[in-house]
Amino acid sequence: MTRPLPTGASPLAALSLALLGSCASIDITRDTQTSGHFESTGTAFTILSIDVPKPALNIARDNAADARLTNMQVTEILRRPDLGDWDWLLDIIGVRYVRIVGTWGFTGEEPGAQPAKQ
């Protein structure tokens, strides 16, 4: 015999499932045949200094690495919220968002190539 959940438990269960999940996305643009830009994001929930499922920075980096782009160079990392010295408050309970922006590929010049003589 199954018992129904108490009325207050349904919204609480839905909220905890939403908070315990993580979100990630990646946007890749091509500038030339062999190069372009990428933007990867990650979101994680933190409770008592434990990031669920893992730190948002790692989620964003793993997401970018899974794209298997050659010669990836990270140019910018944005972490929100960033409270500076008060950042420890977010370790008690909070949601972190990280965006990584960078370039990938080669611009056409061979590495180590000598400049053309004129």
RODORO-498533 format. One line per field, with one value per residue (C-alpha): residue in three letters; x, y, z. Coordinates in nm, 2 decimals. Example, Ala and Ser with C-alpha at 12.3 -4.5 7.8 and 13.67 -1.06 7.14 Angstrom:
BEGIN
residu = [Ala  Ser]
x = [1.23  1.37]
y = [-0.45  -0.11]
z = [0.78  0.71]
END
This chain:
BEGIN
residu = [Met  Thr  Arg  Pro  Leu  Pro  Thr  Gly  Ala  Ser  Pro  Leu  Ala  Ala  Leu  Ser  Leu  Ala  Leu  Leu  Gly  Ser  Cys  Ala  Ser  Ile  Asp  Ile  Thr  Arg  Asp  Thr  Gln  Thr  Ser  Gly  His  Phe  Glu  Ser  Thr  Gly  Thr  Ala  Phe  Thr  Ile  Leu  Ser  Ile  Asp  Val  Pro  Lys  Pro  Ala  Leu  Asn  Ile  Ala  Arg  Asp  Asn  Ala  Ala  Asp  Ala  Arg  Leu  Thr  Asn  Met  Gln  Val  Thr  Glu  Ile  Leu  Arg  Arg  Pro  Asp  Leu  Gly  Asp  Trp  Asp  Trp  Leu  Leu  Asp  Ile  Ile  Gly  Val  Arg  Tyr  Val  Arg  Ile  Val  Gly  Thr  Trp  Gly  Phe  Thr  Gly  Glu  Glu  Pro  Gly  Ala  Gln  Pro  Ala  Lys  Gln]
x = [0.00  0.14  0.09  0.06  0.32  0.22  0.11  0.41  0.66  0.58  0.70  1.00  1.09  1.06  1.27  1.55  1.56  1.59  1.87  2.06  2.09  2.35  2.32  2.58  2.59  2.84  2.83  3.09  3.14  3.37  3.57  3.78  3.79  4.02  3.95  3.69  3.55  3.37  3.16  3.10  2.88  2.82  2.59  2.62  2.44  2.66  2.55  2.80  3.10  3.00  2.94  2.67  2.74  3.08  3.22  3.06  3.41  3.48  3.14  3.22  3.57  3.46  3.19  3.44  3.69  3.41  3.38  3.73  3.84  4.20  4.43  4.18  4.28  4.07  4.07  3.80  3.64  3.33  3.21  2.88  2.80  3.14  3.13  3.50  3.59  3.23  3.24  3.24  2.87  2.80  2.98  2.70  2.43  2.41  2.41  2.72  2.74  3.06  3.11  3.44  3.52  3.81  3.94  4.02  4.20  4.48  4.48  4.66  5.02  5.22  5.38  5.75  5.73  5.98  5.84  5.83  6.13  6.07]
y = [0.00  0.34  0.65  0.99  1.25  1.53  1.84  2.04  1.78  1.80  2.16  2.09  1.78  1.97  2.25  2.02  1.83  2.16  2.28  1.96  1.94  2.12  2.30  2.34  2.48  2.56  2.80  2.75  3.00  2.96  3.26  3.08  2.72  2.62  2.87  3.05  3.13  2.94  3.02  2.75  2.79  2.58  2.62  2.43  2.42  2.46  2.36  2.35  2.39  2.09  2.16  1.94  1.77  1.94  2.30  2.52  2.60  2.23  2.18  2.47  2.34  1.98  2.10  2.29  2.00  1.76  1.96  1.84  2.17  2.20  2.46  2.59  2.91  3.05  3.43  3.52  3.35  3.51  3.38  3.50  3.58  3.70  3.86  3.91  3.87  3.77  3.48  3.23  3.31  3.13  2.82  2.78  2.77  2.92  2.88  2.95  3.04  3.03  3.14  3.06  3.25  3.17  3.09  2.76  2.65  2.79  3.12  2.99  3.05  2.74  2.72  2.79  2.91  3.17  3.51  3.55  3.73  4.04]
z = [0.00  -0.10  0.11  -0.06  0.02  0.26  0.08  0.18  0.06  -0.31  -0.36  -0.13  -0.33  -0.66  -0.53  -0.40  -0.73  -0.92  -0.69  -0.68  -1.06  -1.26  -1.59  -1.86  -2.21  -2.48  -2.78  -3.05  -3.34  -3.64  -3.76  -4.02  -4.15  -3.86  -3.58  -3.38  -3.04  -2.77  -2.46  -2.20  -1.89  -1.58  -1.28  -0.95  -0.61  -0.29  0.05  0.35  0.12  -0.09  -0.46  -0.61  -0.84  -0.87  -0.88  -1.15  -1.28  -1.34  -1.50  -1.75  -1.82  -1.87  -2.10  -2.31  -2.31  -2.42  -2.74  -2.84  -3.01  -3.09  -2.93  -2.68  -2.51  -2.22  -2.24  -1.97  -1.67  -1.52  -1.18  -1.04  -0.77  -0.65  -0.31  -0.26  0.10  0.18  -0.06  0.23  0.28  -0.05  0.09  0.34  0.08  -0.27  -0.64  -0.85  -1.22  -1.43  -1.79  -1.97  -2.30  -2.53  -2.87  -3.05  -3.35  -3.56  -3.75  -4.06  -3.96  -3.89  -3.54  -3.57  -3.93  -4.04  -4.16  -4.54  -4.69  -4.89]
END
